């Protein structure tokens, strides 16, 4: 697979500084700095009202002129700095970052379990609730904590129906088997797997399912021997802690919701997502791509999803890209991405063109490029359009943006380069 492509040195013949919104069909999207807020004059007091108002109007005009001068000076300074940086840049091959992760070789550990009482379930069990406890017995009915089942194997063999739920005792470890749901839920009535009592239940062997829809996993600690991997539609993963020597969450299908999870210490990417219409929000993804034997790109979020919405996530200490987008219409907003070669990257896998909107992200301590768009990949020449606005970028090395030719367009404005 041509997983990452090559980052070739861009031909920067002309550089434009954009002070307002512009729709560009150029190889490079220029970046305009945010203007400072207008200084406001103070009220002169209650006496001599007419003269005071006149003086206030004069001061306002003066402030406008000074504000305009300062704004222009900053824009010229920023343009000069970016011109010098871009004209002297030499980029590295995408899969050979300038720095290797500072983390040691992965030693799998059980993911941390948040303290406190878990209010389980977050979703509502509309059918029968079943309980699993180390003090239970697989010959029990499972329908109450006092008559709980004992093993994951018993859960795998249960005849569950849409709306049913299985709750594992919080703080306990269930290591006999991988959790493998064999049924589907229904819209509005998923089959729910979660915890009850104190803290999260631990499933070291992970979760695996194939071709089952409308499942929900919440308040579980998953790994490190296994991860959460499955194919299906309408799947919900929330409030889970995942650690694995492979990929943390590997999901394929449509209409997944992945919210408020912690993915920490993975040998491969933190999340590998494939399909359509995923929502990924409020997750913490840290210390990913720790297995040096994996030679292809390992990312915080490997996003092979069309119409994906990825918002308000914290992604730190990654091997290749913080978010590596491959398909049309990605919305990446208000994420905090730091400490890796490339913050947000695009590689053309999609045969169809769309518009990706990358706005309000904070990208820091990148070593190759904070935002990168490849000229081509296995889907052909890049054809996506990009709206890149209101991002805050503070690099450790490399460049701020490396935006290659697209048959689509670029709109880049109000990005703060620190």
C-alpha atoms as one frame of an Amber mdcrd trajectory, in Angstrom:
protein
   0.000   0.000   0.000   1.148   3.515  -0.779   0.352   4.499   2.790   1.894
   7.878   3.061   3.324   9.001  -0.324   6.294  11.273  -0.716   6.721  14.776
   0.566   8.608  16.487  -2.242  10.120  19.916  -2.064   7.516  22.443  -3.116
   8.148  25.020  -5.826   7.327  28.283  -4.134   7.509  30.825  -6.928   5.136
  33.308  -5.379   3.899  33.856  -1.846   0.759  35.795  -1.013  -0.152  37.171
   2.393  -3.911  37.061   2.805  -5.494  39.684   5.061  -9.100  38.650   4.377
 -11.013  35.608   3.191  -9.968  34.488  -0.294 -10.706  31.464  -2.382  -7.466
  30.436  -4.112  -6.652  27.906  -6.802  -2.931  28.089  -6.133  -0.307  25.571
  -5.005   0.242  27.408  -1.772  -2.386  28.842   0.575  -1.026  31.957   2.202
  -1.797  32.694   5.803  -3.071  35.973   7.230  -2.611  36.913  10.826  -5.533
  37.832  13.085  -5.919  41.531  13.692  -5.702  42.945  17.199  -8.869  44.193
  18.789  -9.541  47.879  18.399  -8.422  50.002  21.319 -11.316  51.737  23.016
 -11.088  55.257  24.436 -12.201  55.823  28.006 -15.110  58.075  28.923 -13.796
  61.615  29.689 -16.068  62.208  32.636 -19.284  64.050  33.332 -18.047  67.656
  32.995 -17.605  69.583  29.760 -19.610  67.030  27.849 -19.426  68.620  24.405
 -15.645  69.107  24.482 -15.121  65.688  25.922 -17.129  64.061  23.154 -15.134
  65.936  20.556 -11.866  64.804  22.140 -13.168  61.220  22.293 -13.989  61.315
  18.571 -10.483  62.564  17.806  -8.923  59.864  19.920 -11.060  57.224  18.172
  -9.827  58.375  14.757  -6.269  58.400  16.066  -6.649  54.891  17.417  -8.028
  53.689  14.104  -5.015  55.099  12.258  -2.588  53.593  14.790  -4.432  50.276
  14.715  -4.213  50.198  10.917  -0.465  50.947  11.019   0.213  48.240  13.595
  -1.864  45.706  11.675  -0.025  46.386   8.408   3.360  46.210  10.145   2.507
  42.828  11.618   1.281  41.516   8.251   4.469  42.640   6.485   6.618  41.115
   9.216   4.716  37.805   9.046   4.927  37.696   5.234   8.681  38.290   5.313
   9.203  35.607   7.959   7.186  33.032   6.001   8.956  33.920   2.735  12.379
  33.365   4.301  11.255  30.108   5.924   9.649  28.670   2.780  12.409  29.725
   0.381  15.064  27.868   2.386  13.073  24.762   3.269  13.980  21.162   2.401
  11.335  18.615   3.378  11.997  15.007   4.324  10.345  11.841   3.046   6.962
  11.382   4.702   7.886   8.102   6.373  11.293   9.255   7.615  10.514  11.989
  10.166  13.319  14.192  11.354  12.899  12.939  14.918  12.030   9.562  16.371
   9.580   9.337  19.265  11.244   9.950  22.606   9.113   7.244  24.230  10.756
   3.846  24.879   9.790   0.660  23.079   6.254  -0.309  24.018   5.752  -2.412
  27.102   2.032  -3.230  27.209   0.297  -2.331  30.439  -3.305  -2.404  31.556
  -4.839   0.994  30.701  -5.491   3.285  33.606  -8.969   3.126  35.092 -10.559
   6.449  36.024 -11.335   6.695  39.712 -14.765   7.286  41.153 -18.198   5.823
  40.655 -19.211   5.059  37.093 -22.770   6.071  36.366 -23.564   3.052  34.236
 -24.929   2.888  31.747 -24.897   6.290  30.058 -27.148   4.870  27.387 -30.454
   3.373  28.475 -30.964  -0.372  28.574 -34.487  -0.824  27.253 -34.418  -4.634
  27.399 -32.907  -7.015  29.939 -29.832  -6.053  31.966 -27.317  -8.824  32.615
 -24.478  -8.656  35.172 -21.043 -10.262  35.253 -18.894 -10.585  38.394 -15.855
 -12.643  39.468 -18.018 -13.874  42.365 -20.813 -14.996  40.044 -21.474 -18.282
  38.274 -22.122 -18.962  34.612 -25.029 -21.163  35.679 -26.835 -18.152  37.175
 -29.554 -16.219  35.401 -27.315 -13.144  35.205 -30.230 -10.761  35.657 -29.045
  -9.169  38.925 -25.712  -8.508  40.677 -26.572 -11.244  43.187 -27.133 -13.780
  40.394 -24.389 -12.591  38.057 -22.545 -14.558  35.416 -18.799 -15.007  35.904
 -16.986 -15.000  32.526 -16.751 -13.187  29.215 -17.215 -16.569  27.542 -20.706
 -16.812  29.048 -21.540 -13.373  27.662 -20.359 -14.428  24.198 -22.728 -17.385
  24.280 -25.747 -15.429  25.502 -28.819 -14.916  23.333 -28.967 -11.139  23.566
 -31.582  -8.994  21.873 -31.817  -5.381  20.776 -32.035  -3.141  23.842 -30.332
  -5.614  26.194 -27.255  -4.670  28.179 -24.330  -6.495  29.784 -22.671  -4.812
  32.773 -19.340  -6.020  34.155 -18.430  -5.366  37.786 -16.411  -2.168  37.989
 -12.793  -2.549  39.109 -12.739  -6.279  38.318 -10.686  -7.919  35.566 -12.224
 -10.406  33.124  -9.389 -12.067  31.247 -10.780 -15.436  30.154 -11.728 -14.382
  26.626 -12.124 -11.599  24.084 -15.570 -10.002  24.221 -17.175 -11.005  20.898
 -20.761  -9.779  20.473 -22.643 -12.026  18.053 -25.856 -10.035  17.679 -26.965
  -6.624  16.481 -29.076  -4.053  18.174 -31.549  -1.774  16.450 -31.807   1.992
  15.875 -32.602   3.515  19.266 -32.100   0.128  20.974 -28.423  -0.826  20.847
 -26.956  -3.778  22.674 -24.904  -2.134  25.436 -21.723  -3.381  27.110 -20.538
  -1.431  30.148 -19.679  -1.460  33.852 -21.576  -1.176  37.119 -20.467  -0.125
  40.596 -17.078   1.461  41.269 -14.746   2.378  38.385 -14.431   0.554  35.061
 -14.298  -3.171  34.430 -11.112  -4.366  32.689 -11.211  -6.544  29.558  -7.534
  -7.371  28.861  -8.336  -9.532  25.802 -10.209  -6.689  24.162 -13.353  -6.501
  22.035 -13.912  -7.956  18.548 -16.991  -8.133  16.337 -17.753  -8.458  12.638
 -20.819  -7.318  10.739 -22.948  -6.419  13.761 -24.747  -3.100  14.019 -25.964
  -0.809  16.786 -23.609  -1.885  19.529 -22.433   0.377  22.345 -19.330   0.100
  24.540 -18.936   2.442  27.496 -17.034   2.699  30.779 -14.670  -0.172  29.992
 -10.882  -0.517  30.248  -9.736  -2.462  27.190  -6.325  -4.111  26.597  -3.418
  -4.487  26.508  -3.528  -7.987  24.966  -6.395  -6.945  22.706  -7.966  -3.744
  21.427 -11.415  -2.626  20.300 -11.883  -3.807  16.721 -15.059  -4.273  14.743
 -17.078  -3.782  11.581 -20.652  -2.553  11.635 -22.871   0.499  11.539 -24.251
   2.732  14.270 -21.575   1.742  16.818 -20.943   3.873  19.927 -17.687   3.858
  21.921 -17.573   6.251  24.874 -15.848   6.723  28.220 -13.476   3.811  27.600
  -9.730   3.522  28.275  -7.781   1.621  25.604  -4.131   0.541  25.442  -2.729
  -2.025  23.022   0.467  -3.158  21.320  -1.483  -2.743  18.060  -4.088  -0.123
  17.121  -6.205   1.231  19.966  -9.618   1.534  18.259 -10.013  -0.041  14.808
 -13.473   0.637  13.431 -15.014   0.114   9.993 -18.525   0.969   8.871 -20.759
   4.018   8.968 -22.176   6.359  11.586 -19.810   5.523  14.406 -19.704   7.772
  17.469 -16.408   7.749  19.398 -16.556  10.185  22.322 -14.635  10.946  25.511
 -12.298   7.962  25.442  -8.630   7.744  26.461  -6.298   5.912  24.089  -2.803
   5.737  25.569   0.299   3.714  24.641  -0.339   1.902  21.366   2.164   0.185
  19.138   0.319   1.290  15.999  -2.069   4.215  15.393  -4.287   5.380  18.222
  -7.370   5.040  16.003  -7.738   3.511  12.535 -11.161   4.449  11.192 -12.607
   3.463   7.809 -16.003   4.180   6.283 -18.431   7.079   6.280 -19.853   9.639
   8.691 -17.848   9.054  11.858 -18.060  11.512  14.767 -14.929  11.586  16.945
 -15.057  14.061  19.808 -13.527  14.788  23.202 -10.990  11.962  23.153  -7.460
  11.997  24.570  -4.982  10.141  22.345  -1.389   9.950  23.570   1.847   8.033
  22.999   0.921   6.258  19.774   3.062   4.461  17.191   5.496   3.055  19.750
   6.284  -0.202  17.925   9.495   0.401  15.893   8.985  -2.816  13.897   6.004
  -1.193  12.116   7.630   0.673   9.242   4.594   2.398   7.705   3.013   5.559
   9.090   1.489   5.389  12.567  -0.853   8.226  13.463  -2.890   9.634  16.292
  -6.014   9.239  14.147  -5.718   7.468  10.790  -8.853   8.837   9.143  -9.965
   6.865   6.086 -13.511   8.186   6.433 -15.610  10.417   4.180 -17.763  13.030
   5.916 -15.893  12.640   9.198 -16.276  15.141  12.037 -13.289  15.214  14.401
 -13.581  17.863  17.105 -12.209  18.803  20.521  -9.691  15.961  20.774  -6.267
  16.137  22.434  -3.614  14.265  20.428  -0.029  14.185  21.703   3.217  12.265
  21.115   2.529  10.564  17.801   4.895   8.910  15.332   3.776  10.348  11.951
   0.624  12.507  11.742  -1.646  13.726  14.495  -4.631  13.383  12.137  -4.021
  11.781   8.735  -7.068  12.386   6.526  -7.595  10.453   3.280 -11.221  10.997
   2.199 -13.466  13.908   1.293 -15.314  16.377   3.482 -13.361  16.021   6.701
 -14.259  18.546   9.394 -11.340  18.896  11.823 -12.101  21.580  14.395 -10.881
  22.727  17.802  -8.428  19.862  18.247  -5.197  20.212  20.238  -2.364  18.443
  18.415   1.246  18.445  19.602   4.609  16.685  19.579   5.038  14.831  16.328
   6.298  15.296  12.755   3.056  16.543  11.122  -0.039  17.907  12.842  -2.730
  17.519  10.147  -2.040  15.778   6.828  -3.946  14.984   3.639  -3.278  12.137
   1.197  -5.592  11.638  -1.790  -7.184   8.202  -1.423 -10.698   9.315  -2.383
 -11.644   9.195  -6.105 -14.291  11.844  -5.411 -13.586  15.518  -4.658 -15.045
  17.342  -1.689 -14.253  20.204   0.664 -12.368  19.631   3.898 -12.622  22.259
   6.625  -9.790  22.485   9.156 -10.583  25.288  11.590  -9.791  26.409  15.112
  -7.145  23.778  15.778  -4.118  24.384  18.000  -1.027  22.675  16.561   2.272
  22.815  18.453   5.748  21.307  18.502   5.666  19.748  15.033   9.017  18.965
  13.435   8.235  18.621   9.691   5.041  20.568   8.919   2.101  21.650  11.032
  -0.312  21.263   8.096   0.567  19.244   4.983  -1.294  18.477   1.742   0.256
  15.881  -0.564   0.182  16.502  -4.334  -1.037  12.942  -5.052  -1.489   9.436
  -3.712  -3.216   6.164  -4.620  -6.398   8.083  -5.513  -4.527  10.159  -8.091
  -3.697  13.846  -8.077  -5.110  15.791  -5.162  -8.543  17.175  -6.047  -9.916
  18.138  -2.623 -10.689  21.767  -1.718  -9.523  23.036   1.665 -10.723  25.692
   4.079  -7.930  26.330   6.592  -8.945  29.056   9.026  -8.375  30.340  12.555
  -5.779  27.745  13.474  -2.992  28.517  15.953   0.364  27.027  14.988   3.599
  26.912  16.975   6.191  24.658  15.352   9.366  23.165  16.820  10.988  22.742
  13.396  10.128  22.332   9.732   7.457  24.630   8.309   4.049  25.952   9.234
   2.186  24.834   6.113   3.176  22.822   3.056   0.198  22.942   0.707   0.794
  21.315  -2.675  -1.098  21.701  -5.936  -4.747  20.681  -5.979  -7.326  20.865
  -8.747  -9.645  22.086  -6.010  -9.118  25.350  -4.132  -7.546  26.702  -0.953
  -9.034  29.200   1.440  -6.537  30.095   4.143  -6.997  33.034   6.479  -6.720
  34.256  10.053  -4.240  31.545  11.037  -1.890  32.604  13.852   1.734  31.584
  13.287   3.593  31.773  16.575
